[in-house]
Amino acid sequence: MKRMKKILAMVMAMAMVLGLSLTTFATGATLTVTNAEKATFKKLQVIVADPTTATGWAFTSETAAAAYVSAFSSEVEVGEMPVAMSDQEAIAMLIKAGKADAKLNSELADVEPATAAQIGKALSNVWALLSAEFKDMENGEEVTSAGIYVIKGEEEGYTYNNMAIYVGFGPVDGGNYPTLTSEPIAAKKSPNTITKENVGDAEDNAVAIGDVVEFKVTSNFPFIDPNAEEAFYVISDTLTGATFNMATVKVTIGGVDRTSDVQMLMTPNFTDSETLEINFNGLIDVANSLASQEVVVTYSATVTEVSVNNTVSHTGTGIEGSVPGETNIYTGSITMTKYAEDGTTTLEGAEFVVARPAVGRVDDDIDNIQVNDGYEYATFDSDNKLTGWVNDIDNATPVKTGVDGKVTVNGV
């Protein structure tokens, strides 16, 4: 009975190990994961009740113990050996992670609580070392043994954080052996999708050459396995028919400005395009502290061609099958026809100047436009593609009608 009381005391302490960023412990007789209706799961029990140990718990194998001990050992300089700890010290660190003032045996009283990063590393170690021993799990599956179960979730289009479920004992009633109790846990996952949209004045997808348009890229920071050989996350945005205004690029994660914390590289391509790469590697940590948070990139670009294509993608550890986001905007064209006085005969060689109201000008008398009176005038290249706007009509580019009496200008 004395040993049973020890187990129950440890159960109550371990039940407090909740809400850590890398794992969730919950009391439950079923292994139930919410927020994961389309996911598939695998499970492996790594800790069981054991009244012969100092904590009342034990690892299920030496390999499971090594997964936790190596993750919980003190950090040291490269080339030095980690500080050794016992299996029971590692379990005591789990207990204290949930309840710092948990009552432990004297030899374990001074252990430090395990951090979220350490627990996440331990769960990753379990999968790396024991993945072949994991068994398929039905969501809501009943179990008959108290302890800790490591859960691996997978779903197309998402990265999943490693999880752990705690199964504990209920109250002893009339001397009968206690029943197992449980609570569901919520899966922590991040969608692999990335989207691109026009914002501001380009929302209707119609612009002119020389216009400045605004774009918005949205994704979610992925969960990245702490044991990944190469941990990385990069957003790549290719812009064709426009140029990036690099001074306007802004990056937020979870609503917090992180522009200064990422690396950006803009590369001109051989075609009329540029590629902006945003590297988030410096923000990746073992604790996955940014995982699932919304990533928003905003910037402006100047239109240089008659059509603009913008394609964005992201790559990173664990991201598979992500579909690039894409948006297109277009400039307009104007076809002008010159007729003779009879209204039917077209005239070749007639000259036109294209004008538009300057910013702040309101055209209330279109039939009585006065030269240089608050208007801008278009300049064109040899193909009649817009190259810019000037304030003096003398600096504008006249365009001439062809043999059919028509002339078309593009990019307006």
C-alpha positions, 0 to 999 in steps of 0.5 A, spaced: 500 500 500 505 504 501 508 503 494 501 504 491 501 511 495 507 513 492 505 511 485 498 515 486 503 521 488 507 521 482 501 520 478 498 527 481 504 530 479 505 528 472 498 530 471 500 537 471 505 536 465 500 540 461 501 546 456 508 545 454 510 548 447 512 541 444 508 536 448 501 535 452 500 530 457 493 529 459 490 524 464 486 519 460 484 511 459 483 513 452 488 516 447 484 521 444 487 527 439 482 533 437 484 538 432 486 532 427 480 529 424 483 527 418 490 524 421 493 517 422 497 516 428 502 511 431 503 510 438 509 507 443 508 507 450 515 509 453 514 510 461 510 505 465 508 504 473 513 501 477 512 501 485 520 499 485 523 505 483 524 512 486 519 515 482 514 510 482 515 510 474 520 506 469 522 507 462 519 501 458 526 499 455 533 502 455 532 505 448 526 509 451 530 511 457 536 513 453 532 517 448 530 522 454 536 522 458 540 524 452 535 530 451 535 532 458 543 531 460 546 538 461 548 542 455 556 542 454 561 545 449 562 541 443 567 535 444 565 534 451 561 529 454 554 530 457 553 530 464 550 523 466 544 522 469 539 516 471 533 514 468 529 516 475 532 523 474 530 524 467 523 522 470 523 526 476 525 532 471 518 530 467 514 530 474 517 537 476 516 540 469 509 539 471 509 541 478 515 545 480 514 543 488 512 536 487 515 531 493 520 527 491 525 522 494 531 526 497 536 524 492 531 527 486 529 533 490 534 537 487 533 536 479 531 541 475 524 541 471 525 539 464 524 544 459 519 544 453 525 544 448 528 538 452 521 534 452 521 536 444 528 533 443 526 527 447 520 525 443 524 526 437 529 521 440 524 516 441 521 516 434 528 516 431 530 510 435 524 506 436 520 508 430 520 501 428 516 499 434 510 504 434 504 501 432 498 504 429 493 507 433 485 509 432 484 515 435 480 514 441 483 507 442 482 504 449 489 502 453 490 498 459 496 500 462 498 507 466 504 511 463 506 515 458 505 514 450 508 518 445 504 519 439 506 520 432 501 524 427 501 525 420 496 528 415 497 530 408 498 538 407 500 539 415 506 538 419 505 535 426 508 536 432 510 530 436 505 529 442 505 525 448 499 522 452 499 521 460 494 515 462 493 516 470 490 512 475 483 514 478 481 514 485 481 508 489 474 506 491 473 501 497 480 498 496 479 496 489 484 497 484 484 504 481 481 505 474 485 509 469 482 516 467 483 520 461 482 527 457 483 528 450 489 532 447 489 537 442 494 536 436 499 541 434 499 542 427 501 547 421 498 547 414 503 547 409 499 552 404 502 558 402 498 564 399 499 570 395 494 576 393 494 583 391 492 588 396 491 595 395 489 599 388 491 592 384 485 588 388 481 588 381 488 585 377 488 592 373 494 596 373 498 600 368 506 600 367 509 604 372 504 603 377 506 601 384 502 595 387 502 591 393 502 584 395 501 579 401 504 572 402 501 568 407 503 561 410 504 558 417 511 557 420 512 549 420 513 544 426 521 542 425 523 536 428 529 537 433 533 531 430 533 534 423 539 533 419 538 540 416 533 544 419 530 550 414 525 554 412 525 559 406 519 563 402 521 564 395 517 569 391 518 570 383 516 576 380 515 577 372 513 584 369 515 588 375 521 589 380 521 589 388 521 595 392 526 592 397 525 597 402 518 596 403 518 588 405 516 587 411 515 580 415 511 578 421 510 572 425 504 571 429 503 579 428 510 581 431 515 584 426 521 580 425 523 583 418 530 584 422 531 577 424 530 574 417 535 574 411 533 576 404 536 576 398 533 578 391 536 575 385 535 578 378 533 572 373 535 571 365 528 573 364 524 579 365 523 577 373 526 577 379 526 572 385 526 574 393 528 569 398 527 570 405 530 565 409 527 564 416 533 559 419 535 564 424 528 563 427 528 556 428 529 553 435 529 546 438 522 548 442 519 550 436 517 556 439 514 559 432 511 553 430 504 554 427 504 561 427 502 565 421 507 568 417 505 574 413 510 578 408 508 584 405 511 589 400 510 593 394 513 592 386 513 597 380 510 594 374 515 594 368 511 590 363 504 589 360 502 583 365 505 581 371 505 574 374 507 573 381 509 566 384 510 564 391 512 557 394 516 555 400 520 549 402 522 547 409 524 541 413 518 536 413 514 540 408 511 536 402 506 537 397 505 544 398 502 548 392 505 554 390 501 561 391 500 565 384 497 571 382 496 575 376 495 583 374 494 586 367 495 593 364 490 595 359 491 597 352 487 603 348 486 602 340 484 609 337 481 610 330 482 617 326 476 618 321 475 623 316 470 628 317 465 624 313 465 619 319 467 613 315 473 614 312 479 612 316 486 616 316 493 614 316 498 618 319 494 621 324 497 623 331 495 622 338 498 624 345 495 620 351 493 624 357 491 622 364 489 627 370 495 628 375 494 626 382 488 630 385 486 632 379 478 631 378 476 631 370 469 635 370 470 638 363 473 632 359 471 636 353 475 642 354 482 639 357 487 645 357 494 643 355 499 642 361 493 644 366 494 638 371 495 632 366 500 627 365 502 625 358 504 618 356 511 616 353 512 610 349 517 606 346 518 604 339 513 598 340 508 603 343 509 600 350 508 605 355 515 607 358 512 613 363 508 619 364 511 627 364 508 633 366 509 637 359 506 635 353 512 637 349 515 631 352 510 626 350 511 621 345 506 622 339 503 615 336 501 615 329 495 611 326 497 606 321 494 604 314 487 602 317 487 609 321 488 605 328 493 605 333 494 601 339 498 603 345 499 598 351 501 598 358 496 603 360 
